[in-house]
Structure formats: C-alpha cells, structure tokens
Amino acid sequence: MGIRNSTTTFAQSWSSTQGRLVRVEVLVLFSALIWILVQFLGSRRRRHSHGFFRFFVWAVYTLFTVLGPYTIGLLQDGPFRDQTFVLWATILLLIQVSADSLSVYSIHDIEQRKKMLVQHVLQIILVLWLIGNSKGHNTSYTATIWIFWIQSVILTYRKSGILSNVSKKGGLLKQSKVVADYMMIEHEQIPEDVTPNPETMEGYEYIFHGEEEVASLLPTAPEYRVGFRQVTGTKCTTIDSVWRWIESQSILTKEDVETAKDVALSFSLFKLLKRRLCGYRIGEAGLTKTLDFVLHGLISEEGNYVRAFRVIEIELAFLYDFLYTRFDTVSVGYYGWRIYYLVVTVTVWNSISGAFSRHYHRSNLEQRVHGNDVTHWVTIVLLTIVLALSLLPDTTDRRWDIVYELHSYKQPTWGTGISNISSVNRKAKNFWQRAFGQYSLLPDFDYHSWNVLPLLSLGLVDATREGQKAGKKIMLTDEVIERVLSGFKKSNGQLQDGQSALARNQLLSQFSWACTLPTHIHKILVWHIGTAIAMDGHPVPPTGDHRVAKTLSDYCAYLVAFVPDMLPGHGYDTQRIFDAVVMEARKSLTGCDTVSSRCEKLMAMVLPSGSSCRILQLGGRLGGELRGVVPEARRWKVLADFWAEFILFLAPSSNADIHAEKLAAGGEFMTHLWALLTHAGILERPSTTDGVGGNNGAPAHDSPV
C-alpha cells in the first residue's frame, strides 16, 4: 500500500500545474544545452571518427529535433499564457531553426527535408497561437517575442532553400547539371593562341561562380545542353580570371596571394566534384590538360605534394559544409544576416535588462526556491545563451568570407576576409582528422566482442563482427603524402597496381605471382599478411620506409574490415571474404598465442597443388619470400613503394555516396585520393593482367570521355 500511495502521490504532483511547470523549466534549459552542444559539435565531427563520439553526436542531434517540439507542445497544452512562457516558446522555436553547424546528421536526411520543414511550419503556427493568446504588457518582452518569431520564419525559409540546394532532387542536381554541361565544352572555349598553363591556370576556365544564374535555362539543340554561347548578358566567373584578380591586389603579401588562390581553386574544384554525387558525366576526363592540371599544377615542378593535398582538404571542407551545414554558395557572406543578428543582440540585451527592472511582469505561475524566482532566472539564462551564441564567431574560419569577396571582386581592406587569410593557412591541417584507421589481421583475428551495447540499443549501435578490432589510429604525415603523390607524378599519372614498384626494385619476376590473384581484395589481404610476416620481430621506427609500408598496409586492411564500400568490388562480397579469412585463421592457427608463432606456422604451411590456395597460405608464402629480400632496408623500400602505388590504384570509385558519408566521420585518406584522381580525369582504375579490372582507364587523348 505504501508503494501504491507513493506512486499515486507522485503521479498527482507530476500532473499538477506546478509539476508541469517544473517539467517545462527542465526541458527548456535542457533544450538550450542541447543547442550549445549542436553548435560546438557540428564542425568538430569531421575531425573525429571515434564510434562513441559519433554515437554521442547522433544522440544529441536526435534529442535536438525532438525536445523542442515536445516542449512547445507542453506550453501550448498547459496554462502557460504569460509573456514569459511565450518568450520561452519563441526561443525554442529559434533554437530549432538556427543551428548552422549541424543541419543534417547524414546525407540521407537531406532527402527528408520536406518532412522536417513541415514540422517547423507547424511549430511556427503553434507559437503564433501562443503569442495571440499571451497575457502581459512588458513592452520589451513583446518586441523580443515578435522579433524571435519573425526571425524563425525567415530562418525556416532560408533553411528550406539551402536544403533544397543540397538535395539531389533539387538544386544540387540542377546546378551540377550546368557545371557538367559547361565542362563538356570548356576546352573549346580556350582561344587557339592560348596554351593551357596549370601553374597560372591560364587556359583553365573552370567555373568559380555564376552557374546559379543559368540553372533555370532550358537546354538547346542539338546536344540539348545549356547553351552558354547563346546566353546573352550571362557570364560565369572562371578560376583563371579570379587568380588574375587576386594577383592584382597590392594589399596582399605573397603568402596571402598563394593562400587566396588555393582557397579559390578549392572552391572551384568543389563545384566540379559535386557532379559525381549526381552521377553526371565528367566531360574533361581524358583530356591532356586535365591530367596536366594535377601533375604540373596542383603538384608543381618543385614537387609540392603537401600543397596539393591541402588544396584537396580545403575542397572537401567546402563539400562538408555544403552537405552537412547551412553554409552554401547562396547564403555565403550575406551581410544582411549580420545586421539582423545585431538587431537580435540588442533586443535580447534589452529583454534581459527589462527582466531585471522593477517593471518586470511577474508570472501568475511562480516557483520559488530559497526565495529566488526560478521562472525569472530560467528566462535570464535562456536570453543569455541566445545572446552569447549570437555573438560567437562562426565555425567555418574565413573560407566562406573569402569566397564571397571573390564572387563580387570586392576590393579587400584590412577588415575583410582576404586580408585575414592567414587563419586559413594555419587551420588547414585542422580541417580533417588526418589519421589512418589501422587493422592488423594476424594479431586480431581471434578478437571476439560480446556486442552488449548493440543488443541494449536495439541495433542503434552496429554490432562488431568476429575479428573486427580496430587498432590505434596513426596520424597522417607529410612523408606518406609525398610518398604516394610522388609515385603518381613519376609515373606521369598512370595508375599501377604495384607491379611497377616491384619492377623498379628488380623483384617483379620473383613476386609477379602475388599480383595475379582473383580479386583486388585477395591481393590486399595476401600482401597485408605477407607484410606483417616480413616485419615480424622488427620494431617500427617513427619515420622511414618501414613506417610508410606498415601504415599503408594496415590502412588497406582497415578498409577491407570496416569500409569495404570504398574498395573495388561489391562491399558485401568484401565483407564476406574478410569474415571467411578470419574463420580460416582461427582454424589454421589454433594454439598459436603469439604473432611470431602465427607467422612461423603460416610460412610452414604446405601449399596445395593447382590454384586452390587460400589467402592465408598465399600470405604465408609471400611473407617467407619477402623475408628473403635483404638487406632489410631494401625490403622496407620495396614494400613502401608497393603500398604507395597500390593504394592509389585502389582509389578510383563510382560510389560517391560512401565518400560523402565518411566526410561526417572524420574523413578518409582514400577520399582525398579519390577527389585528386577525379580532377586528374581518372575515374576508374585501368585494366590489369590479373583480370580483376575492366577496360576502364581514361585514355590520354584530347577528347572528353
């Protein structure tokens, strides 16, 4: 009876007016806290890929989209008619529509934008109903309520336009189509007396700005593409003219000029890359000038590989902002919003001062704790949070400000984005996590997870498969970047599957058998196992060939185990091959408790006749033969050369969605290589002698494919 009475008493107090007031106060403050977390986590998730962090961001985003509407519903359904509670409702409404840093959690949410916008419109109507039925005559509160409500309407309209621009069924498709049509004839726009120069971008009329103006035009015959030549009064700004304008600005230092040119180039390349998300044909693929752009432009004659990689990093940062936040090419640098936020700041400050004044309108529903009016202080806290977040600088550094100024060719002054461009250069390495995922099969194939969290979360957390234990991430170094890109430049842009690296080291005849395996996944795992055996017993130094080979080998194995969709072939097939190899290892290496004993047993396996060898057996054979490569420095060099060449060979892919998805999870090194090869006109890997490729290499001639 005691428990029943206590339960009844609690239920009655919880459903009472005071109980509902407590619930509303807690939910309002919690919603404001969630808003703060969304603002700070949105731009940081592209620098973190830890599973717990991603789950936390997902939980915060989900609560953010649920708590606000629920609390507004409580206010509308209860006896909360005082201006104070109506002000709370308008703040909650503003919170729902004003978080710029995390517009959607995944790219799949973008196509659900209509559902999201309908919810916002219903909330706007509910809050308007509250405003119409509010009680109180605090002039400061009245002004603030109406300004917040009007701001929410405007931001909802803005959000609708931006999400439509990102949607494949809306603006993304339309604007990318313009770029795709233009790039089909871009090489024909170059005057005959102009020789394309990738170092100065002369002869490279890639679109920088203006495609929005012609997106609504109908295509013209006979190709039925947008007729740029026939459009009068419309001219797209191109990257070559932007570079010339930047170089003409005397206020900029030499370093600032180079950084501004890189930002502009990254923005132009970002527009070209969006075509792959829509599946449009890449018209410049196969042109000599396209390959030269990467080999002699991004990667200069001096071998500035790190600079080339930084340009790609900034480009992908633009793509992340475009997909996952509300910063896009339409709203960028829109100074009207800054004026608007200034008005809001003044209004909020006026409201706070009004709440402290002796004319403050007391709510009929008062709740006091130790003599303090809780309702009053909740209002102060909410208004302070709105004021603080309105005054905080945005989280996108100066890139978008610079792009806006370049759009309008606005003359730079000491207060503009271009004049403060040094911050972009300093933050370039902070755009992404810059880390390699690592996985090593031989130490971790016997890993078993109980998967308690996936069970408790009803599948919200993905289950860990057998043997799927990620190693500690390795930071991406300039040494790895230079090793991969230098090989690409030396091969004159020809992708090689590792055989060229073996030939340069006079070892192709000995290891050619390990390059003619049934699939690329076979090859990755066989060479990964062989590399692990060859390195067993040798500590890995912090730099050098040994470190490069170990890092890239474990990264490719990590992609097989955790991101199979980034590799050749069907992702599910790759997953099943990995699972089968894990089970084979558990059966074949029973009783081997150390990595060294596992290596020795693999090398001692007797290979069956014919072509029925398993991946483990082939890896054991390769490891034993690699151990015969002496001296050790030569062994590490051939392995580093092989993996640097092979990972670039694996990078081309038509699955753009997986790369876009991983942008919101810290980014992948493979995505950066994929983007770089796209701009070189290399869309698919060339055919190889092992029969696993297709005749998909981009031919080196002067007509688009």
Salt bridges, closest charged atoms under 4 A:
ASP77 OD2 - ARG20 NH2 3.43
ASP82 OD1 - HIS361 NE2 2.82
ASP100 OD1 - ARG158 NH1 3.33
ASP181 OD1 - LYS177 NZ 3.12
GLU186 OE2 - LYS289 NZ 2.87
GLU188 OE2 - HIS187 NE2 3.94
GLU188 OE1 - ARG229 NH2 2.69
GLU202 OE2 - ARG244 NH1 2.84
GLU211 OE2 - LYS271 NZ 2.78
GLU212 OE1 - HIS209 ND1 3.94
GLU212 OE2 - LYS271 NZ 3.78
ASP240 OD2 - ARG244 NH1 3.89
GLU247 OE2 - LYS261 NZ 2.93
GLU258 OE2 - LYS261 NZ 3.79
ASP262 OD1 - ARG307 NH2 2.79
ASP262 OD2 - ARG310 NH2 3.40
GLU284 OE2 - ARG275 NH2 2.60
ASP292 OD1 - HIS296 NE2 3.94
GLU301 OE2 - HIS296 ND1 2.88
GLU313 OE2 - ARG434 NE 2.76
GLU315 OE2 - HIS679 NE2 2.69
ASP321 OD2 - ARG399 NH2 2.66
GLU366 OE1 - ARG368 NE 3.52
ASP373 OD2 - ARG362 NH1 3.51
ASP397 OD1 - ARG399 NE 3.31
ASP401 OD1 - ARG338 NH2 2.85
ASP401 OD2 - ARG398 NE 3.88
ASP446 OD2 - ARG598 NH2 2.86
GLU466 OE2 - HIS448 ND1 2.79
GLU466 OE1 - ARG586 NH1 2.69
ASP478 OD2 - LYS429 NZ 3.96
ASP478 OD1 - ARG434 NH1 3.98
ASP497 OD2 - LYS523 NZ 3.29
ASP536 OD2 - ARG627 NH2 3.57
ASP545 OD1 - ARG483 NH1 2.52
ASP554 OD1 - HIS528 ND1 3.59
ASP554 OD2 - LYS550 NZ 3.11
ASP579 OD1 - ARG465 NE 2.93
GLU600 OE2 - ARG627 NH1 3.14
GLU625 OE2 - ARG621 NE 3.04
GLU632 OE2 - HIS538 ND1 3.42
ASP641 OD1 - ARG483 NH2 2.70
ASP641 OD2 - LYS637 NZ 2.83
GLU645 OE1 - ARG504 NH1 3.40
ASP657 OD1 - LYS168 NZ 2.77
